[in-house]
Amino acid sequence: MKDIAQSQGKSLEALCAEIHDSRTEGIPFATSVRVYVLNHFRSTAAGSTTLVA
């Protein structure tokens, strides 16, 4: 996550706040982080497929 935050020009805290603020109600934060990281690497590798959590 530190590498993702750095590549986006954000602090780790700012990235975590962004993930927290955009997550679906009732979905645990840890799950939202996993989906965010998966989406990041999927979009980097093959386009912009997005999962929702």
QUITA-V253448 format. One record per helix or strand. SS is the DSSP state (2 for helix, 1 for strand). FROM is the first residue (numbers start at 1). TO is the last residue. If there is no record, write none. Layout:
<<SS;FROM;TO> <SS;FROM;TO>>
This chain:
<<2;2;7> <2;12;22> <2;29;46>>
